Amino acid sequence: MTDVPLGSILDLLDGDRINEVDFTVILTSLSRPSTITGASNVDINHLCSRVNNYLSSKKTFYRWLGCKLFVVINLHLRIIMSSHTINQIGSIVKILESHCFIDDFINPGQQELATLLSCCEALDFIIDRIRSKPALTREILTPKLPSIIAALIDNIRIIPREVLPVLFKLLQKNSTTFRPFGAKFEVGLKALLDDDKNFYRLDKELTSMILQSLALVSFNLSRENPNEIWSARVHDLLLEIKSVFSIYQEILDTNQDVDVVARYNLLPKMPDEASDLRLLFGPLSVDIVETPFDVFRICKRLEVLVKLLIAYLDVSSPSAVRIPLGQLVTLGELFSGMNLKFSPIKRDIRDVSTKKLIVQSVKQLNAVGISFLHHLQQRFSSDILPHYNSILATLNSVIPVKNVKGKVVLDDKEVIENSKLVLDTISTASDLIGLAELSTEPGLLNHLIDSSLLIAEQRLPDIEDLKGISKPVNGVKKNKKSKDNGNVAFSDIIAHQDLFVLAPDENTAKAVRKFFANALSKSELSTANVLKIQRYAILDAVRNTKALQGGKINPENEDIIKLLESIVLYPAHRGVRVSVIPIIYSLIGKNNDITSLLNNPRFPVPPTTVSGISEEETVVEEEEEEEEEEERKEEEEEEEEEEEEEEEEEEDEEEEDDAKYSEDRKRKHDEIYESEVGQAVKKIQAANIKKVQEDAEASGKVFKESFGSATKELVKVEETFVASPVVESEEPEKESIPESDTDSDFEMPPIIVGDDDEDE
């Protein structure tokens, strides 16, 4: 897309001509950097002036167009740093001050309301763009901040959702400029709540922003030490909560519950005079005789005050503050542990409907306490561990139980009816267990485990309590003619109950799986509880087989797989003879390392001794030999590479060395024979040769003489042998072995030649 020249756009920014082209095309063109950087200063001035004309127009639609154009053109630093920006901010502030000419704040016009929202968004945008830039802040933002704050506070009742985030940031970043408007801002916030009357009418996000602003404005604007003011406000808030809770003492006999009395006394002491109380809201009057529903105003006011206390804990303070964590935990336990079995309704209240309303009010108070404890765990994590057993015991007492034949069992009907409260309790207990390394009191989880299984299982509707079901009375069959038309509507429920199965929602299932996984890994549960959890986990996994995907973890099945892994890693300690590993392996074993390893162990073989040599040593030796062989191969490869690199150089060096060596050898040989040693050697060799010749000549003469005499004797012997007769002697002749000068008495042993001694 080619860039549109700024001059062409300026022609359209003139009154109604802006409607000739799609407005998004104009905004897109103005947002391009090339449109502004390539424009002249004259065109930039014309652009800013025409945007300001739209903002200053008396037509609401033009004002809305001006707010959108203001945001787009201020994307460019060239325009932000110009003098036109401060004039445009002033025009936007005037729109807010005039409330865009809205007369009826209860039913404002949609166009006027949209214009106010756009003005608030434009101010939020430009403040964020200018902030942290010292020069721009000093020249543009600081002069306009007082008028901006005042205009936003004036519109807090019309557009609170858009105004409060901007004011909250200004309260944090520009507390000095905000100080003159602190009281007015606080009045506007209280007016939004209207003494807790609008608490349930506003959404949670807006309510949280109101309470955080109330908490921050109470101490952040003080010139004195804000940390001391923070502590004083928290102390006053605890006193106000205690004073409101005391209304329950007029309805319930709390003195019978020792825990309630002890926890109530641990809270800050009430002043002697009621006038000394610095209350945030007005006094609360309750008359359950005339208006029984007023009992819900007690828990409603307590919920608002507890939410405000949470806001004080969440907002950032200028420096470190001392938090009364023990009193906060006590407050949460006081609300969570309220039980009508131990603090019964007073006898002077006899109306049945009023009693039921009181029961529901106490249940809501339990929910407030559990929510507060859950927030404390998330906010302070390990700092809450000293109160671990106390909190866990309190959560366990929230689960409805009943006494059957002297045995305490779960009240199934009450658990199902108050499933939301039970689910919040389980979630809080799950996070608390996850903080500890190992629970020392696994018995505190019994009721929590049973209630978790109950709310997580699929249930059929209870048709016994449904009206219109006709039953035979005392075994008498009902007449066919007197047909009850009410039975027709329940025919499907009776014949096809599987179509009316009540399955738990996904949030409930995830909370229960997380609780079971933490309970298995962090507590030594009894065998019965482990078997219950195993049964639930396997059935739940079978129902969600498609989501498991063979063990591949994804956000959809992560909680299911973690629970199955916890089951195989933390089985029952005793009393279980059958392993569930094969079942779980068939579900997630293909792609899960833990179950694969447990089903097919790949641990080292234990050492066994064979013929005095252990297999372990043999394996170790083989591994060492393999490692040595690999190292040797690597070294050989490296040597070969080095030899290949040096081969050419060595060939040249060898040729030169051979030539030098032959020359040196010849030269040394000549030098030896020319030296005196060489001459002596020659003389010795000549003497030896001469001596050998003389010996040879002498031995030749001796040989001749001996050979001649021997010949003569032989002739004589032959003559004697022929002439003399043969004489036989009786004794055999002994062989005579001629002895020489070299013979000795030593006789060599016989030499036996075997197959191994033969020459090959």
C-alpha positions in Angstrom: 0.0 0.0 0.0 1.4 3.4 -1.0 1.6 6.1 1.5 -1.0 8.8 1.4 0.5 12.4 1.5 -0.4 14.4 4.6 -1.8 17.1 2.4 -4.5 14.8 1.0 -5.5 13.8 4.5 -5.7 17.5 5.7 -8.3 18.2 3.0 -10.5 15.5 4.6 -10.1 16.8 8.2 -12.5 19.7 7.6 -15.9 19.4 9.2 -18.2 16.8 7.5 -15.7 16.0 4.8 -14.2 13.4 7.1 -17.3 11.3 6.5 -16.4 11.0 2.7 -13.7 8.4 3.4 -13.7 5.4 5.8 -12.4 6.7 9.1 -10.1 3.7 9.6 -8.3 4.6 6.4 -7.5 8.0 7.8 -6.3 6.6 11.1 -4.2 4.0 9.3 -2.5 6.6 7.1 -1.8 8.9 10.0 -0.3 6.1 12.1 2.5 5.5 9.5 5.8 7.1 10.4 6.5 8.1 6.8 3.3 10.2 6.7 4.6 12.4 9.5 8.3 12.4 9.0 8.0 13.4 5.3 5.6 16.3 6.0 6.5 19.9 6.4 6.1 21.9 9.6 3.2 23.8 8.0 1.3 20.6 7.4 2.1 19.4 10.9 0.7 22.6 12.4 -2.4 22.3 10.2 -2.9 18.7 11.3 -2.7 19.5 15.0 -4.9 22.5 14.7 -7.7 20.6 12.9 -7.5 17.8 15.5 -7.9 20.4 18.2 -10.9 21.9 16.3 -12.6 18.5 16.4 -11.9 18.3 20.2 -13.3 21.8 20.8 -16.4 21.2 18.7 -19.9 21.4 20.3 -20.9 18.2 18.4 -20.5 15.1 20.4 -19.6 13.0 17.4 -16.8 15.4 16.4 -15.4 15.2 19.9 -15.3 11.5 19.7 -13.4 11.7 16.3 -11.0 14.2 17.9 -10.1 11.8 20.7 -9.3 9.0 18.2 -7.2 11.3 16.0 -5.4 12.6 19.1 -4.3 9.1 20.1 -3.1 8.3 16.6 -1.1 11.4 15.9 0.6 11.3 19.3 2.2 8.0 18.3 4.9 10.1 16.7 7.4 11.9 18.9 7.5 14.8 16.5 4.0 15.8 17.5 4.3 14.9 21.2 7.2 17.3 21.5 5.4 20.1 19.9 3.4 22.8 21.7 0.1 21.6 20.3 0.0 18.6 22.7 -0.7 20.6 25.8 -3.5 22.5 24.0 -5.1 19.2 22.9 -4.9 17.8 26.5 -6.6 21.0 27.7 -9.5 20.4 25.2 -9.9 16.8 26.4 -10.0 18.0 30.0 -12.8 20.4 29.2 -14.8 17.6 27.7 -14.5 15.7 30.9 -15.3 18.7 33.0 -18.5 19.3 31.0 -19.5 15.6 31.4 -20.0 15.8 27.6 -23.3 17.7 28.4 -24.8 14.7 30.1 -27.8 15.7 32.2 -29.1 12.4 33.4 -26.3 10.4 35.0 -28.5 7.4 35.6 -29.5 7.0 31.9 -26.8 8.8 29.8 -26.8 8.8 26.1 -24.7 6.2 24.4 -22.9 8.7 22.1 -22.0 11.0 25.1 -20.9 8.0 27.2 -18.7 6.7 24.3 -17.1 10.1 24.0 -16.3 10.3 27.8 -14.8 6.8 27.5 -12.6 7.9 24.6 -11.5 11.0 26.5 -10.4 8.9 29.5 -8.6 6.4 27.2 -6.8 9.3 25.4 -5.6 10.8 28.7 -4.4 7.4 30.0 -2.5 6.9 26.7 -0.8 10.3 26.7 0.1 10.1 30.4 1.9 6.8 29.8 3.7 8.2 26.8 5.0 11.2 28.6 5.8 9.6 32.0 9.5 9.0 32.8 10.5 11.7 30.3 11.7 14.5 32.6 11.5 17.4 30.1 8.1 16.4 28.6 6.7 15.8 32.1 7.8 19.2 33.3 6.6 21.1 30.3 3.3 19.2 29.4 2.1 16.8 32.1 2.8 18.6 35.4 1.0 21.8 34.5 -2.1 19.9 33.5 -2.2 17.2 36.3 -4.4 19.1 38.8 -7.1 19.8 36.2 -6.8 16.1 34.9 -7.2 14.7 38.4 -10.2 17.0 39.2 -11.9 16.2 35.9 -11.5 12.4 36.4 -12.8 12.5 39.9 -15.9 14.4 38.7 -16.7 11.5 36.3 -16.0 8.7 38.8 -19.7 7.9 39.1 -20.4 7.9 35.4 -17.4 5.9 34.0 -15.8 4.3 37.1 -14.3 1.3 35.2 -12.2 3.6 33.0 -11.5 6.4 35.5 -10.3 4.4 38.5 -7.2 2.8 36.8 -6.0 6.2 35.7 -6.5 7.7 39.1 -4.9 4.8 40.8 -1.7 5.2 38.8 -1.7 8.9 39.4 -2.2 8.3 43.1 0.9 6.0 43.1 3.2 8.0 40.9 2.1 11.6 41.7 1.1 11.6 45.3 2.2 15.1 45.9 0.0 16.5 43.2 -2.8 14.2 44.2 -2.8 15.3 47.9 -5.3 18.2 47.6 -7.8 15.8 46.0 -7.4 12.9 48.4 -10.5 13.6 50.5 -12.7 14.2 47.5 -11.5 11.0 45.9 -12.2 9.0 49.1 -15.7 10.4 49.2 -16.3 9.4 45.6 -15.1 5.9 46.3 -17.4 5.5 49.3 -20.3 6.8 47.3 -19.7 4.1 44.7 -20.1 1.5 47.5 -22.9 3.3 49.2 -22.3 1.7 52.6 -21.9 -1.8 51.0 -25.3 -1.5 49.2 -23.7 -1.6 45.8 -21.1 -4.3 46.7 -23.0 -7.1 45.0 -24.1 -4.9 42.1 -20.6 -4.1 40.9 -18.4 -6.7 39.2 -15.5 -8.2 41.1 -12.8 -6.4 39.1 -14.4 -3.0 39.7 -15.0 -3.7 43.4 -11.4 -4.8 43.9 -10.2 -1.5 42.2 -12.4 0.6 44.5 -11.2 -1.1 47.7 -7.5 -0.9 46.6 -8.0 2.8 45.9 -9.6 3.3 49.3 -6.7 1.5 51.0 -4.0 3.5 49.2 -5.6 6.9 49.6 -5.9 6.4 53.3 -2.1 6.4 54.0 -0.2 7.3 50.8 -1.0 11.0 50.8 0.0 11.6 54.4 2.9 14.0 55.1 3.7 12.0 58.2 5.1 8.4 58.4 2.7 6.5 56.1 3.8 3.1 57.6 2.4 4.1 61.0 -0.8 5.3 59.4 -1.1 1.9 57.5 -0.8 0.0 60.8 -3.3 2.3 62.5 -5.8 1.8 59.6 -5.4 -2.0 59.7 -6.0 -1.9 63.5 -9.1 0.2 63.1 -10.4 -2.1 60.4 -9.9 -5.2 62.7 -11.9 -3.4 65.4 -14.7 -2.6 63.0 -14.8 -6.2 61.9 -14.9 -7.3 65.5 -17.8 -4.9 66.3 -19.9 -6.2 63.3 -19.2 -9.8 64.2 -20.5 -9.1 67.8 -24.0 -8.9 66.3 -23.9 -12.7 65.8 -23.5 -12.9 69.6 -27.0 -11.5 69.9 -28.3 -14.3 67.7 -26.1 -17.3 68.5 -25.0 -18.7 71.8 -21.3 -18.4 71.0 -20.3 -18.9 74.7 -20.8 -22.6 74.3 -18.0 -22.8 71.7 -14.7 -22.5 73.5 -12.8 -22.0 70.2 -15.0 -19.1 69.1 -14.6 -17.4 72.5 -10.8 -17.8 72.4 -10.4 -16.6 68.9 -12.7 -13.6 69.5 -10.6 -12.6 72.5 -7.4 -12.8 70.5 -8.5 -10.0 68.2 -7.7 -6.3 69.2 -9.5 -5.2 72.3 -12.5 -3.0 71.8 -12.3 0.6 73.2 -14.3 1.5 76.3 -16.3 4.1 74.4 -18.0 3.3 71.1 -17.3 6.9 70.0 -13.6 6.1 70.0 -14.1 3.7 67.0 -13.1 5.2 63.7 -15.5 3.4 61.4 -15.2 3.3 57.7 -18.9 2.7 57.1 -21.9 3.9 59.0 -23.5 1.9 61.9 -25.3 -1.3 60.9 -28.8 -1.8 62.3 -30.3 -5.3 62.1 -33.9 -6.3 63.1 -34.5 -9.9 62.3 -37.9 -9.9 63.9 -39.4 -7.4 61.5 -37.1 -8.3 58.6 -35.5 -11.7 58.9 -33.4 -11.1 55.7 -31.5 -8.4 57.5 -29.3 -11.2 58.9 -27.6 -11.3 55.5 -26.5 -7.7 56.0 -24.1 -8.9 58.7 -22.1 -11.3 56.6 -22.3 -8.8 53.7 -20.7 -6.0 55.7 -18.1 -8.4 57.1 -17.3 -9.5 53.5 -16.7 -5.9 52.4 -14.5 -5.2 55.4 -12.5 -8.4 54.8 -12.0 -7.5 51.1 -10.8 -4.1 52.2 -8.4 -5.7 54.6 -7.1 -7.8 51.8 -6.6 -4.6 49.7 -4.4 -3.2 52.5 -2.3 -6.3 52.3 -2.0 -6.2 48.5 -1.2 -2.5 47.9 2.4 -1.5 48.0 3.5 0.7 50.9 6.4 3.1 50.8 8.5 1.0 53.1 8.3 -2.2 55.2 5.4 -2.5 57.5 4.6 -4.8 60.5 1.8 -7.2 59.6 -0.2 -8.8 62.5 -0.3 -12.2 60.8 -1.4 -14.0 63.9 -4.5 -11.9 64.3 -5.3 -12.2 60.6 -5.1 -16.0 60.8 -7.2 -15.9 63.9 -9.8 -13.8 62.1 -10.0 -16.3 59.2 -10.3 -19.2 61.6 -13.1 -17.4 63.6 -15.2 -17.0 60.5 -14.5 -20.4 59.0 -15.0 -22.3 62.2 -18.5 -20.9 63.0 -20.7 -24.0 63.5 -24.2 -24.0 64.7 -23.7 -27.4 66.3 -21.4 -25.8 68.8 -22.9 -22.3 68.7 -26.6 -22.9 68.5 -29.3 -20.4 67.7 -30.7 -18.8 70.9 -33.9 -20.2 72.1 -35.8 -16.9 72.0 -35.7 -17.2 68.1 -38.4 -19.7 67.3 -39.5 -18.8 63.8 -38.4 -21.7 61.5 -37.9 -19.6 58.4 -35.7 -17.1 60.4 -33.6 -20.0 61.7 -33.0 -21.3 58.2 -31.9 -17.8 57.1 -29.5 -17.7 60.0 -28.1 -21.0 58.9 -27.5 -19.7 55.4 -25.9 -16.5 56.8 -23.5 -18.5 58.8 -22.6 -20.6 55.7 -21.8 -17.3 53.9 -19.6 -16.3 56.8 -17.8 -19.6 56.5 -17.2 -18.9 52.8 -15.8 -15.4 53.7 -13.4 -16.9 56.2 -12.2 -19.6 53.9 -11.6 -17.1 51.1 -9.6 -15.0 53.5 -7.4 -17.9 54.6 -6.8 -18.9 51.0 -5.6 -15.4 50.2 -3.3 -15.4 53.3 -1.7 -18.7 52.0 -1.1 -17.2 48.6 0.2 -13.9 49.9 2.5 -15.2 52.7 3.1 -18.8 51.6 5.6 -20.4 54.0 5.1 -17.7 56.7 1.7 -19.4 57.4 3.2 -22.8 58.2 3.3 -22.2 62.0 -0.5 -22.2 61.9 -0.6 -25.3 59.6 -2.4 -27.7 61.9 -4.7 -25.1 63.3 -5.9 -24.0 59.9 -6.2 -27.6 58.6 -8.3 -28.6 61.6 -10.6 -25.6 61.0 -11.0 -26.5 57.4 -11.9 -30.0 58.3 -14.6 -28.8 60.7 -16.3 -27.0 57.9 -17.3 -30.3 56.2 -20.9 -31.2 57.2 -21.0 -34.4 59.3 -23.7 -36.2 61.4 -23.7 -38.7 64.2 -25.1 -42.2 63.2 -25.1 -44.8 66.0 -22.3 -43.1 67.8 -20.2 -42.8 64.8 -19.4 -39.5 63.0 -20.1 -39.9 59.3 -20.3 -37.5 56.3 -23.7 -35.8 55.8 -24.1 -36.5 52.1 -27.2 -34.3 51.6 -25.6 -31.2 53.3 -22.3 -31.7 51.3 -24.1 -31.8 48.0 -26.3 -28.8 48.9 -23.3 -26.8 50.0 -21.0 -28.1 47.2 -19.6 -24.6 46.5 -18.5 -24.1 50.1 -17.0 -27.6 50.2 -15.1 -27.0 46.9 -13.6 -23.7 48.3 -12.6 -25.6 51.4 -10.9 -28.4 49.4 -9.0 -25.8 47.3 -7.8 -24.0 50.3 -6.7 -27.2 52.0 -5.0 -28.4 48.8 -2.8 -25.2 48.7 -2.1 -25.5 52.4 -0.9 -29.1 52.1 1.3 -28.2 49.1 3.2 -25.7 51.3 4.4 -28.4 53.8 6.9 -31.2 53.2 5.0 -33.9 55.1 1.8 -33.7 57.1 2.1 -34.9 60.6 -1.7 -35.2 61.1 -3.1 -37.2 58.1 -6.3 -37.9 60.1 -7.3 -34.3 59.6 -7.9 -35.1 55.9 -10.5 -37.8 56.4 -13.6 -35.7 56.0 -12.0 -33.6 53.2 -11.2 -36.8 51.2 -14.7 -38.2 51.6 -16.4 -35.0 50.7 -14.1 -34.6 47.7 -15.2 -38.0 46.4 -18.8 -37.2 46.9 -18.9 -33.9 45.0 -16.7 -35.3 42.2 -18.7 -38.3 41.4 -21.5 -38.5 38.9 -25.0 -38.6 40.5 -28.5 -39.5 39.4 -31.3 -37.1 40.2 -33.2 -37.9 43.4 -36.6 -38.7 42.1 -37.9 -39.6 45.5 -38.2 -36.0 46.4 -39.9 -35.0 43.2 -43.6 -34.2 43.4 -46.1 -36.0 41.2 -44.7 -39.5 41.6 -47.5 -41.7 42.6 -46.8 -44.8 44.7 -48.9 -47.6 45.9 -50.0 -47.1 49.4 -49.8 -50.1 51.8 -49.3 -52.5 48.8 -52.6 -51.5 47.2 -52.3 -51.1 43.5 -53.6 -47.8 42.2 -56.6 -47.8 39.9 -55.6 -47.4 36.2 -58.5 -45.1 35.6 -57.4 -42.5 38.1 -54.3 -41.7 36.1 -51.9 -39.1 37.6 -50.9 -36.7 34.8 -47.9 -35.7 36.9 -46.2 -39.0 36.2 -45.9 -38.4 32.5 -43.3 -35.7 33.0 -41.1 -38.1 34.9 -41.3 -41.1 32.6 -37.9 -40.4 31.0 -36.3 -40.0 34.4 -37.5 -43.4 35.5 -36.9 -45.2 32.2 -33.7 -43.4 31.1 -31.9 -42.3 34.2 -28.5 -42.3 32.4 -29.7 -39.3 30.4 -30.1 -37.3 33.5 -26.7 -37.9 35.1 -25.4 -34.9 37.0 -21.7 -34.7 36.2 -19.3 -32.4 38.1 -18.0 -29.3 36.2 -14.4 -29.1 35.0 -13.4 -26.7 37.9 -14.6 -29.1 40.5 -12.8 -32.1 38.8 -9.5 -30.1 38.6 -9.7 -29.0 42.2 -10.4 -32.5 43.4 -7.5 -34.0 41.4 -5.1 -31.4 42.7 -6.2 -32.0 46.3 -5.7 -35.8 45.9 -2.3 -35.4 44.3 -1.1 -33.2 47.1 -2.6 -35.4 49.8 -0.8 -38.5 48.4 2.5 -36.8 48.1 2.5 -34.7 51.3 0.7 -37.0 53.8 0.9 -40.6 55.0 -2.7 -41.5 54.3 -4.4 -44.6 55.6 -4.7 -47.6 53.3 -8.5 -47.1 53.0 -8.1 -43.5 51.9 -5.4 -44.4 49.4 -7.7 -47.1 47.9 -10.5 -44.6 47.6 -8.3 -42.2 45.8 -7.0 -44.9 43.5 -10.4 -46.0 42.5 -11.6 -42.5 41.7 -8.4 -41.7 39.8 -8.6 -44.8 37.6 -12.3 -44.3 36.8 -11.7 -40.6 36.1 -8.9 -41.5 33.7 -11.0 -44.1 31.9 -13.7 -41.5 31.4 -11.1 -39.1 30.0 -9.2 -41.6 27.9 -9.2 -39.4 24.8 -7.8 -36.4 26.7 -4.9 -38.5 28.1 -3.4 -39.0 24.6 -1.3 -41.9 25.7 0.4 -39.9 28.5 1.4 -36.8 26.5 1.0 -33.9 29.0 -0.9 -30.8 27.9 -3.0 -28.2 29.7 -6.1 -30.4 29.3 -4.9 -33.5 30.9 -2.0 -32.3 33.1 -4.0 -32.7 36.4 -5.2 -36.2 35.5 -1.7 -37.4 34.7 -0.2 -35.9 37.8 -2.7 -37.7 39.9 -2.0 -41.0 38.3 1.8 -40.4 38.8 1.2 -39.7 42.4 -0.7 -42.9 42.8 2.2 -45.1 41.5 4.8 -43.1 43.4 3.0 -43.0 46.7 1.1 -46.3 47.1 -0.5 -47.6 50.3 2.0 -48.5 53.0 0.5 -51.8 53.9 -2.5 -54.1 53.4 -2.6 -53.9 49.6 -1.4 -56.9 47.7 -2.4 -55.9 44.2 -0.5 -53.2 42.3 -2.3 -50.7 40.1 0.8 -50.0 38.0 -0.2 -52.2 35.1 -3.6 -50.5 34.9 -2.1 -47.0 34.9 0.6 -48.1 32.5 -2.1 -49.2 30.0 -3.5 -45.7 30.3 -0.5 -43.4 30.1 2.5 -45.7 30.0 3.4 -45.2 26.3 4.6 -41.7 26.7 5.1 -41.4 30.5 8.6 -41.9 31.8 7.6 -42.7 35.4 5.1 -45.4 34.7 7.3 -46.9 32.0 10.2 -47.1 34.4 8.1 -48.7 37.2 6.5 -51.2 34.9 9.8 -52.2 33.2 12.5 -51.6 35.7 15.9 -50.7 34.2 17.9 -50.6 37.4 21.5 -52.1 37.5 21.7 -55.9 38.1 22.7 -56.8 41.7 26.2 -58.2 42.0 26.5 -62.1 42.1 29.7 -64.1 42.5 30.5 -66.7 39.9 33.8 -68.8 40.3 35.3 -66.2 42.6 34.6 -63.4 40.2 31.7 -61.1 40.7 29.5 -60.1 37.8 29.7 -56.5 38.9 33.5 -56.5 38.6 33.2 -58.2 35.2 30.7 -55.6 34.0 32.9 -52.8 35.3 36.0 -54.3 33.6 34.1 -54.7 30.4 32.9 -51.1 30.6 36.4 -49.9 31.3 37.8 -51.9 28.4 35.2 -50.5 26.1 36.0 -47.0 27.3 39.7 -47.6 26.9 39.1 -49.0 23.4 37.0 -46.0 22.5 39.7 -43.6 23.8 42.3 -45.6 21.9 40.3 -45.3 18.7 39.9 -41.6 19.2 43.6 -41.2 19.9 44.4 -43.2 16.8 42.1 -41.1 14.7 43.7 -38.0 16.1 47.2 -39.4 15.4 46.3 -40.3 11.9 45.0 -36.8 11.3 48.2 -35.3 12.7 50.3 -37.8 10.7 48.5 -36.9 7.5 49.1 -33.2 8.2 52.8 -33.7 9.0 53.5 -36.4 6.3 54.6 -34.0 3.6 56.9 -32.1 6.0 58.4 -35.3 7.3 59.2 -36.7 3.8 61.3 -33.6 3.0 63.0 -33.7 6.4 63.8 -37.5 6.1 65.5 -37.0 2.7 67.6 -34.2 4.1 68.4 -36.2 7.3 69.4 -39.3 5.2 71.8 -37.3 3.2 73.3 -35.7 6.2 73.5 -39.0 8.1 75.4 -40.8 5.3 77.9 -38.0 5.0 78.4 -37.9 8.8 78.8 -41.6 9.0 81.5 -41.7 6.2 83.3 -38.8 7.8 83.2 -40.4 11.2 84.5 -43.7 9.8 87.5 -42.0 8.1 88.2 -40.0 11.3 88.3 -43.3 13.4 90.8 -45.0 11.1 92.9 -41.9 10.9 93.1 -41.5 14.6 95.5 -43.3 17.0 92.8 -45.7 18.1 92.3 -46.7 14.5 96.0 -47.4 14.1 96.1 -49.5 17.3 93.2 -51.5 16.1 94.9 -52.1 12.8 98.1 -53.4 14.6 96.0 -55.7 16.8 94.2 -57.1 13.8 97.4 -57.7 11.9 99.0 -59.4 14.9 96.0 -61.6 15.3 96.0 -62.6 11.6 99.7 -63.4 11.8 99.2 -65.5 15.0 96.3 -67.4 13.3 98.5 -68.2 10.4 101.3 -69.5 12.6 99.0 -71.7 14.6 97.6 -73.1 11.4 101.0 -74.0 10.1 102.0 -75.6 13.5 98.8 -77.6 13.6 99.4 -78.8 10.0 102.8 -80.1 11.0 101.5 -82.0 14.0 98.7 -83.5 11.9 101.1 -84.8 9.4 103.4 -86.4 12.0 100.5 -88.0 13.9 98.9 -89.1 10.7 102.1 -90.8 9.5 102.6 -92.7 12.8 99.0 -93.8 12.9 99.3 -95.2 9.4 102.3 -97.2 10.4 100.6 -98.7 13.4 97.5 -99.5 11.4 99.6 -101.5 9.0 101.0 -103.4 11.9 97.6 -104.1 13.3 96.3 -105.4 10.1 99.2 -107.7 9.8 98.7 -109.0 13.4 94.9 -109.4 12.8 95.5 -111.5 9.8 98.2 -113.7 11.4 96.7 -114.2 14.9 93.7 -116.6 15.6 90.4 -115.4 17.1 90.2 -115.9 20.9 86.7 -115.9 22.5 86.5 -114.7 26.1 83.8 -115.8 28.5 83.0 -112.2 29.7 81.6 -109.8 27.3 83.7 -106.9 26.4 82.8 -103.5 27.8 82.6 -100.7 25.5 85.3 -98.2 26.1 84.5 -94.6 25.6 87.6 -92.6 24.8 88.0 -89.8 27.1 89.2 -86.4 25.9 90.5 -83.5 27.8 87.1 -81.9 27.8 85.1 -84.8 29.3 83.7 -84.7 32.8 81.8 -86.8 35.3 78.5 -84.9 34.6 76.0 -87.0 32.7 73.2 -85.2 30.7 69.7 -86.4 31.4 67.9 -88.3 28.7 66.1 -86.0 26.2 62.6 -87.0 25.5 61.1 -85.6 22.3 57.4 -85.1 22.4 54.8 -83.7 20.1 55.1 -80.2 21.5 58.9 -80.2 20.9 58.8 -81.0 17.2 59.7 -78.3 14.8 56.8 -76.9 13.1 
